[in-house]
């Protein structure tokens, strides 16, 4: 399901990095994110709710 705030996301299993690009154009890389978290985001009906509950403030991140 498309999200009003999350434009796209990419998971790098080799680096365990989840990159999220927001509709605003801002992008952040979330370090040490397990594959199941990325898969959960992919499957989530409410991506922003999943992001807020399972990713935001749980992983070290940096702006790209």
VOGU-3710 file (C-alpha; in Angstrom, 3 decimals, decimal comma):
1> xxxxxxxxxx> 0,000/0,000/0,000  1,377/3,454/-0,850  2,197/5,780/2,007  1,434/9,469/2,387  4,829/10,095/4,021  7,177/7,332/2,848  8,059/7,539/-0,836  10,278/4,464/-1,039  12,721/2,301/0,856  15,647/0,050/0,045
11> xxxxxxxxxx> 17,162/-2,671/2,195  20,825/-3,655/1,876  21,189/-7,094/3,479  24,995/-7,050/3,220  25,208/-3,900/5,314  21,958/-4,449/7,243  20,975/-0,911/6,292  17,429/0,230/5,653  17,262/3,437/3,633  13,966/5,292/3,706
21> xxxxxxxxxx> 13,125/8,146/1,346  10,295/10,354/2,522  7,857/12,271/0,334  9,528/15,475/1,557  12,697/14,379/-0,255  14,631/13,670/2,918  16,354/10,301/3,129  17,749/8,458/6,128  19,830/5,309/6,473  18,976/3,129/9,481
31> xxxxxxxxxx> 21,945/1,000/10,567  21,862/-2,580/11,844  18,243/-3,061/10,828  17,354/-6,757/10,664  15,885/-8,157/7,468  12,604/-8,964/9,240  12,124/-5,272/10,078  12,551/-4,325/6,414  10,177/-7,124/5,435  7,691/-5,897/8,032
41> xxxxxxxxxx> 7,773/-2,439/6,469  7,181/-3,947/3,039  4,172/-5,915/4,273  2,695/-3,214/6,510  -0,658/-1,786/5,492  0,048/1,402/7,476  3,724/2,035/6,685  4,030/5,212/8,762  2,539/3,483/11,790  4,939/0,552/11,337
51> xxxxxxxxxx> 7,857/2,961/10,900  6,963/4,884/14,059  6,554/1,704/16,107  9,394/-0,444/14,804  12,076/1,722/13,188  12,033/5,331/14,359  14,232/5,866/17,427  15,159/2,146/17,493  18,119/2,201/15,120  21,037/4,565/14,711
61> xxxx> 20,365/6,656/11,626  21,960/9,321/9,505  20,592/11,779/6,989  21,684/11,225/3,417
//
